[in-house]
Amino acid sequence: MRTKHVIGFTCLMIAAGSLQAQKPLTQYVNPFLGTAPLTDSVDVGYRPPEGWRVWAGLTFPGAALPNAMVQLSPITEWRSGAGYEYEDEAILAFTHTNKGHWNLCHIPFLPVTGTIAADDFASRFSHENESAQPGYYQVFLERYGINAELTTTLRCGYHKYTFPEGQEKKLVVNLAVSNERVTDWEINRDGSYGFSGRQQTGGNVYFYAEANHQVERIDSLKAGRREISVVHFADGPQPLEIKVGLSFVSIENAKENLQAELGRKQFEQVKGEASGIWEGLLSKIEVAGGTDKQQMLFYSSLYRSFLWPALRSDVNGEFTDGRGEVVNKGFRYYTDPSLWDTYRDKLVLLGLLSPDVTNDVIQSMIDRGEKKGFMPTFFHGDHAAPFITGSYLRGIRGYDVQRAYQLLMNNATKEGGIRPYITEYIEKGYISTPTVETPHVETKAKAGVTKTLEYAYDDYSLALLAKALNKEDDYQMLMQRTSNYKNMFDKSTGLMRGRLENGDWVANFNPQYPYYEYMYREANAWQSSFFAPHDTEGLIGLYESEAAFEAKLDSLFSIPWNGNHIARNVSSFIGQYCHGNQPDHSFPFLYHFVGKQEKSQVLLDSIMNHFYGMGEHGLALCGMDDAGEMSSWYVFAAIGFYTYSPADPEYLISVPLFDRVKLKLDEHTTVTVRKEGGGQKINKVTYGNKPIGGYVISHDELQKGKELVITTFSHRD
């Protein structure tokens, strides 16, 4: 009997442990991560000037599905990075699109009651009465006593507003504003329970809204140049629920989107479905071990990595193309990725876990590119090349690769397109820097060093695709250009340095001074000089020895940042290394290439431990998330393999943050990553019980679905 009770108790404990292990992964996600500011000058690296808000995430906490059209989120300040800043005290609106990048924030709604004015209707709120989880956001609007709840589908927002009993139900629709310049707008009553309209900010965003209370009238309120619309609803005891369909084609399509995705569904059902969709995506990577904070950071980062690119086609397949024509081409149409930010990590992660989305993103880019003759890029460089090449070599091929290749070749060879100064780059082997007597952070120029380094890598990426497509002449031509990065190397400083048109080095060289586009793009010389992911061996060869290269790396991570050098998005440092911006994100891994992997791991652990979940509330990041790039870096570093050269279908192995990681590549393939030992130095790596030489594993090997075991030991072992 005694034994029986012990066995029973043990079974109960195992069951309890099992239940704890089965906690929904959505509960680990904190959508507020990245919404708070950095205020500590030590964390920032400099003392911010009066009135500056340091970019520490620029994320939004609202409701959205993965890569959806709708992101329904609160606004506390217009034309801020994501519209929501944690330290603010008032909600201005709930908008239906977001990226965290100073644009979008379309179709603003805010429920109100009582007397308001066109320039006075915002409501105070408290974080104590605010909550969020994937696919859901809630806040109590103190001014009106209204509890607001939001959830979404791919193309629709669902609002639920619980008003105080007996108070008139009204909704402000503030179509005159967004995070972009509004040039035109309209709103009209649409049936007894609906209203619809559009907002024009370059293109048109259309909406159709359907309420559970009858629409009585729509008034216009003005105050100076400000004008808002106020929708009045019939009274009733139930909460006011409003379903909103969006479309970038027409009001009719917006209505069709609403009927297809929401129909007669109730709020809790839609909220539950949204949570289930996120649970399905998050569960593609299951981790064991680590602290509660590390698991929160991991799943919050994984969540944040899948909010962009955004869907732009409707349920009927129609979308508005690059010429403004309404078409249906049989694939889901997406926005362009934020390529300069996200080609490094985020787009590889997208391809690993959502290859169908990646496939349609590439089809969308081809369609958009053929309107102008060049493959689209974003901001700087030509990083559609590593994105498309890396995707193709990893087996994502449901698009016309020949059409993609031709557009990329146009980028690489034709002036007037995506690569500025391409003729100079081809003729000289570098892009020159103009003479500027006293350059400063904001100096406008060619960012010639950064362009040269990035074009060389883009050439390499396109060369890999040429090789795969049996275009040998193109391959040879492009490969000859891949060493152009060496033309920027100044042996006297051991750094990449700007050259004048005549080949002389730029004078008065200060390698610690950051620029936005003079010589470098959003970086200084230290943060730019080690970028050659296609030829790291050649980069090391520019120095007298491996030891000399290692010493230079040591300097990168140890020379203190000068607090008088201030660039807004260059923040949070280890020495000169800046994790707050993307250009040098691969540099901590460079010690792998000189036989000092453990030095890389010390840096990786330090970055993961310190630069995520920062600040007073533990909700800041060390820099702008940039559509998920900051987040996806954490995901790869935490699971133990990194996309050092995203064009190459392989990964650089490091020590996982967690004891065990299960990565589901598809329904039939799961890779397990297991850590043995508690050190930072890798002693042995096996895959499928067979040793791996070095620190690289190919994508083809991962596709076999075996166990990757990373054995470590510390210096004390």
N, C-alpha and C positions, 0 to 999 in steps of 0.2 A: 504493500500500500504506500509506504513511504517513497519507494523508488518510483512508483506510478505518479505520485504528486510532483516529484522532482522533474520527471520527464515531461509532465504536463506543463509545469512552470517554464521549463526550458523551451518548449514548443511555443508557448505564448510570447516569450522574450524574442525568439527568432522571428515570429510573426510580426511583433511590434517593430523590430529592426527592419523587416522587409517593408512594412508600411512606410516607415520613415524614409527608406531608400526610394520608395515610389512617389515621394512628394512631387507634385507637378513641377516641371522645370520652369514654367512661366512664373512660379512663385519666387524664383531666384532673381528674376529680372527686375531692375529698378529703372523705370523709364525716366526718372529725374536725373540720372547720372549724366553729367555734362551740362546741366542747366545753371549751376552755381558759378560764381566768379572766383578767380584766384586773387587774393588780396595780400598775401605774405610776399614781400619783396625777395626773400630768400628763395622761395619756390619759383617765383617769376624769373629771377635773375637780374632784375633791375627795379628801381622804384618808379612805378608808373606815373606819368604826368597827371596833374589835376584833371579829373573828369574822364580819364581813360578807364574803360572796362577791359581787362585783359581777357583775350579769347581763351576760354577754358572749357571747350566742348562745343558751344553753340548748337545744342541739341534741343529737341522739343519733346514734351512728355505726353502728347496726345495719343489718340487711338488711330491705329493703322494696321493693315495687313501687309505681309511681305510684298514688296515691289508693286504696290497698289497705286491706283489713280488718286485715291482720297487719303489724306492725312488730316484728321479732324483734331485740332489742337488749340489750346488757349493762347491768346495774344496779350502780353503785358506792355509791349513797346513796339510800335511800328518801325520798320526798317532797321531793326536789330537783326542779328544773325539768324535766329530761328523764331523771332517774335516773342519768345518767352524768356524772361530773366528771373532767376529764382529769388533775388533780393527785392523784386518789385512787390507792391502791395495791392495792385488793382488789376482786374481782368477787363480788357477793352473789348474782346470779341472771341468767338470761336471760329476759326477759319478752316477751310476744307482742303487746302493743299499746303505742303511744307517740304523743305529740304534741309533747312539749317544752313542756308547760304545766301541770305539777304534778298532772296527773290520769292516768288509765289505768294502764299498766304491769301488765297482767293476766297471770295464769297463769305464775308464776315457776318456772323449772327451773334446776337446777345439777347437773352430773355430779360424783360424788364416789367415793372409794374409801377403804378403811380405816375407822378409828374416827372418828365425828363426834358432835356433840351438837346439840340443837335450837337452841342459842344460839351455836354455834361450828362453822361449816362453810364460811365464806367462804375464797376462795383469793387469795393474792397474784398479781400479774401484772406484766409489764413491757411498756412500749410497744415495746421492741425485738422482742418476740415477739407482736405484735398487728398486724393489717392489716384493711383494709376497702376495698371498692369497691361501686358500686351493685349491690344485690341479694346482697351477701356480706359476712360478718364472720368473723374468725378471731382467737383468742387462746389462748395457752398458759397453763394453770392450774398455777402452780408448786407449790402445795401437794400436788397429786395427780398431777402429771406427765401431765396430760390435755391433748391438743390439741383444742380445741373449734372447730367450723366450723358456720356457720349460713347458710342461704339460705331463700328464700320464694317462694310463689306469691301470688295475690291474697288467699286465705283460709286459707292453710296455712303453717306453719313446718316446716323440715326441719333437724334437728340431726344432726351427725356428730361423734362423740366417739371419739378414738383413745386408748385406755387403755394404760398400761404393761403389758407382757406378764406374765400370771399374776396380775394384780390383779382383785379382784372389781368387777364393774360395777354401780354404783348411781346412782340419780337422786333428788335432793331435789326434791320438789314442795311449794313453800311457799305454799299457797293462803290462809293466814291474813293475808297482807300484799299490798298493792299501793300505788300512789300515791293511792288513794282508801280510804275506810273500808270494810273488809270486814265485812259483817254475817252472812254464812253461806257455807259452802263444803262440798264433798264430793268424794271421789275413790274410785273403785271399779275393781277388776280387770274387764276386759272381754274375755273370750276368752283364749286361750293367749298371745297376743303383744300384747295391748292393755290400755289402761286409759283411763278417761274420768271426767268430773266437771264441776263448775261452780264459779264464784266469783261471789258476789253483792256488788255494790257499788252499790246502787240498783237497777239491773237485773242480770240474770244474763248472764254470759259462759260459754258451754259449750265443752267441748273433747273431742275423741276422739283418742287417741294410739295409734300402731301402731309397734312396734319390730321389728327384725330378729333380736332375741334373745328367747327365751321369758321371760315375766314369771313369776318364781317366787313372789313375795309382795310385799305392800305393808305396811310397818310404820309405826307412829306413834311419834314421839319427842317428849317434852315436857321443857321446862325453865322452871319457873315458869308464866307465862301463855302462853309460846310453845309452839307445836306445829307440827311439820312431818311430812310423809309421805315415806317413803323407799321407792322402788321398787327391788326387787332383780331382776336379770336373770341368766339362765343364762350360764355361761362359754362362751367361744368366741374364736377367734383374730381374727375380723373386728372392725373398729370398731363401736361401738354406734351404730346409726342409728335415729332416732325421727322419724316423720312425725306432725305434729299439725294436725288440722283445727279451726278455730274456728267458732263460730256464736253469734249473739245471739238464737237461736230455740230450739234444742234440741240434745241430744247426737246425735240421729239425723241432723239436718241437718249437724252438724259432721263426722260420719262420711261423709255424702254429699259434702260439700265436699272431704274428703280423697281419696275415691275418684275424684272427677271431675278434680281438679287435679293430684294426685300419682300415684295408681294404683301402677303398678310402675316408675315412673321412678326412675333412680339420681341420686345427689347431684350429680355433675358435670353431668348433663343439665339438671337444674333450675337449677343455678347458671348454666349457659350461657344458658338461656332467659331468666332474669332479666336477665342482662347485655344480651341482645339486645333485650329490651323497653325498657330504659333507653336503649340506643343509638338505637333508633328515635325515642324522644321527644327526646333531646338533639340529634339530627341535624336536627330541625326548625329549629334556628338554628345555622348554621355561620359561624364568624368566622375572619378571616385578619388577621395582624398582631398587634401587642401583644407583651408579654413573656410568658414562661412563667408567671409568677405571675399576670398578668392573665387568661390563659386558664384557669388553675386556678380563680381566683376566679369567673370568669364561669360556667364549667360546674358548679362546685360550687354556685353561687347558683341556677342554672337547675334543677339536681337538687333542691335544698332547697325550691324553690317548688312542687314537685308531690307532696308527701307528705301533704297535708291539703287538703280534707276527706277523710274515710275512709269506705270502703265498709261498709255494714251489712246488705246483703241477701245471701242465700245463692245457690248455683248454681241452685236450683230457683225462685228469684225471691221466696221468702218473707222477710219481715222482721217485727220487732216494732215496731208503730207507737207513736205518742205516747200512746195509751191502754193500751198493754201488750197489744194484741191481735195475733195472728199473721195477717198478710194477704199477699196477692200482687197487686200492682197493675200489673204489666207494665213497671216501670222499676227501675233499680238505685237502691237507697235509700242515701243518704249522710248523714253527720253534718252539722250546720249548719256553715257556714264561720265562721271567727273574724272576723266582719264589721267590727268597729271597727278591727281591725288591717289587714285584708287587702282591704277594698273599694277602697283607693286604687290598688294596683298588681297584687297577686297574683291577684285574681279576674279582672282584665282579661287577664292573661297566661294564666290557665287557659282563658278563653274563646277566646283566639287559637289556642292549640295543642291544646286538648282540648275542643272545643265540645260533644261528646257527653257528657262528664262534667258540664260546666256545665249542660247541659239537664236531666240527671237530678238534679243538686243542687237546681235550682230546683223541679223536681217534688217532691222530698223536702221542701223547705221549705213548699210549698203544702200538702202532706198533713199535715205537722206543725202548720202554722198553723191549719188548719181545725178542729183539735181544740179550739182555744182562742179562735178568732175573730180572731186577730191574726197577721200575718206575723212569724216569729221574727227576733230580732236577736241581737247578742252584745255584752255588756258595757256598751255606751254608744251613744247615738245610735240612728238608725233606718236603718242603712246597707244594709238589704236593698233600699231604694228605688234608690240609684244602681247597685247590683249588678244588679238585675233589669232596670231601665230600660236601662242600658248594654248588657247582654246582648241585650235585645230589639232595640235600635236597631242593634246589630252583626249582626243576622240570626239569632240563636239563639232559635228560636220553637217548639220541639217540646213545648210545655206549654200549658195553658189560661191564657192571659194575662188573661182576664177574671176568673178566680178569684184570680189573683195580685194583680190591680189592686184588687179589693174588699178583700182583706186589708190591702194597703198603705194604702188609704183609711181603713180602720178604725184602723190605727196613727196616722194623721195627724189624726183627728177625734174619737176616742173615749177618754174617761178610763178608767183601770184596765187599760190594755194595755201596749204596748211603749214608748210615750213618756210617761214620768212628767211630771207638771205640764203636760199638754197643754192643759188648760182655761185655766190662767194664761197660757200662751204665746199662745193664741188671743185672749184678752181684753186682755192688756196689750201683746202684741207682744214680750215678753221673759219670761224666768224669773228671778225675783228671788233675791237672796242674803240669807239671814238675818243679823241683827246678831250678830257674835261678837267679844267684846272683845279676845281675844288668840289669833287663829287660828294654827295651826301646820300642818306638813305633813300630819299625819294627821287634821286636823279633818274631821268628817263633816258634809256639808251637801248642797246641791243641784247643785253644779257648774253654776250657772245660766248663766254666760257661755258655757261650752263647749256646753251643751245648746242655747242659743239659736242660736249660730252653726251648729251641726250640723243642727238642725231646719230652719233656713232653707235649707240646702243640700239636705236631704232633701226639703223641699217643692218645690224647683226640680226635683229628679230626678223626683219623682212627677208634676209638671206636664208634663214632657217626655213621660212615658208617657200621661198624659191627652190630650195633644195628638195623639199618634200613634193613639190609640183614638177620636178625634173626640168627646171629652167636654169640650166647650168651657166649660161652666159650672165644672166642677172645675178646668180649666186656669186660668181667670181667678182663681178663689178662691185657688188655691195660689200663683200668681205674685204676688199681692198680699202674700203672707206671706214671699216670698223676700228682701225687703229688711229683715226684722226684725233681721238682724245689725247694722244701722246703729244700732239702739237701744242697743247695748252700747258704742258708740264715745264715748269721753271726749275731747273736743277739747282740753282743757287738758293732757292727757298724750300725746295722739296714739295711745292704746292702747285696747283693749277692756277694760272695767272693770265690776265687779259693781255692780248697782243694788239698792237696798232696795225693799220693797213699795211705798213711797210715791214711788218714782222717784228719790230722792236717791242719789248715788254712795256706795259703800262707803268709809268713812273709813280713815285710816291705811293708805293704799294703797302697797304695795311691789311694783312690777312685776317685780322680779327674784326674788321669793320663790316657790318651787314648792309646789303643793298637789296632793293626790291627788283631792279632790273639793270643795274650798271655792273657789268662783268658777270654777275651772278643773279639768279632768280631767287628771291626771298632767302638769302643765305650769305655767308661770308666764305672766304677761301677754304677755311678748315672744313666747313660743312658741305663743300662741293668737291674736294680734291681726291676723294677715294671712290668716286663713282665710275666703275668699269665692270659691272657685274658679268659681262660677257668675256672678260679677259683679265681677271684678277691676277693671274700669273704674270701677264704682261705688265700690269700696273706695278706689281712688286718688283719686276725687273727694271723699272726706272730708277730704283734705288741701288745703292752700292751692294746691298746684301739683304737677306731676309731680316737680319738683326736690325739693320738700319730702318727698314720699313716698320718693323715692330716698335722701334723707338719712336718713330713718327706717330704711329697710332697711340702710343702711350702719351705723347704730347697732346694729341687731339682730345683725349679724355682727362687731361690733368691741367692744362693751362687755364687758369681761372677766366671766366667770362668777365669782361669789363662792363660794369654796371652803368657806365655812361653811354654805352652803345645800345640804342633803343630802336627796335623795329617791332611793331605791334604784334605780329604773328610769329616772331622768332623769340621763343621763351622756353624756360625750364631746361636747364643745362646740366651735363656732366662734363666739366671742363669747357671745351668749345663745342662739344657735341650737343645738338639741340633736338630733344625729342618732341618739342612742341610744334614742329613742322616737319614735312615729309622728306625733304631732299636727302637727308643722311640716315634714314631709318634702317638701312641695311648695314651701316658701318660697324655696329657692335659685333656683327658676325665675322668680321674680317680676321680676327685672331685664329679662326679655324684654318685659315690658309697658310699660317706660319707655324703650325704645330702647337698652338697655345689655346686650344678650344676652351680650356677652363677659364681663361681671362675673358673670353666672350661671355661665358655663363655668368660670371660675377656681374657683368654689366647688364645682362638680360634680367637677372633676378632683381637687381637694383631698380631697373626701369619698371618692371611689373609691380614691385613692392611700393614704389614711391610715387610714380607719375600717373597712377590711375586711382580714382577715389580720393582726391586731394581736398585740401581746404577745410574750412571751419565745419562744414556739414558733411564732409566726405563725399561730395557730389560733383567735384570739379575734375576736369581732365587737364593735362599739362599744356594742351593746345587745342586748336579747332579739330573736331572729329572729321571734318571734310567728307561728308557723305558715307562715313563708315570706315575710312582708312585707318584712323587712330585705333578704332575698335578691332578691326581685323588683324592689325599687327599683334595685338594682345592675344587674340585667339590662336594664331599660329605659334607665337612664342610659348604659349601655355601648353599646347599639345605636343610640342617637341619637334616640329619640322617647319621650315621657313621657306618662303618663295624667294630665295635670294636673286635668281634671275627668272622672272615670271614667264619669259618667252620659252625657256627650257622646261620640258616636262619632267622636272625633278625637284627635290627638296633637300634643304640643308638641315641635318639632324642636330638637335640640341637636347638639353635635359628637360623633360616635361615638368611642368609645375605640379601636375597631379600624379598620383600613384598609378592610375590606370585610365586610359582614354579609349572609348569605342567610337570609331568613325564609320558611319554607314554611308558607303558610296552609292549604293543602290539597294534594291530589295534583296539581292542575293549576295552582296559583297560587304563585309564588315572587316575593317582593319582594327586590330587592337594594339595600342601602344602601352607598354608596361615599363615602369621605372623600377630598377633594383638598386638599392644602396641610397645613401643620403648625401652624397657629395656633389660637387660641381664639375669634377673632371670625369669625362667618359672613358671608361676602361675597355668596354667591349660593346659592340652592337651586333645583334643577330636579327634575322628576319626569317621566320619559318624554321627556326633552330639552326640556320646557317649563318656563319659570320659575314658581316659586311666590312669590307676594307674602306677606311675613310669615313666621311660623315655625310654621304649623299645617297639618297634612295630615289629611284625613278618612279614616275607615275605608273608605268606598266607593272612594276613590282607591287605597288600598293593595290593595284586592281586585282591582284591574286588573293587578297583578303586574308593575309596571314597575320601572325603576331610579331610586332617589332619590339624587341626587348633592348632597353638602354641601361647598361650596367655602369654604375658610377662608383667612385671612391673619393674620399676627401684626402687632403694632404696629411691628415693624422693617421690614415689607415696604413 
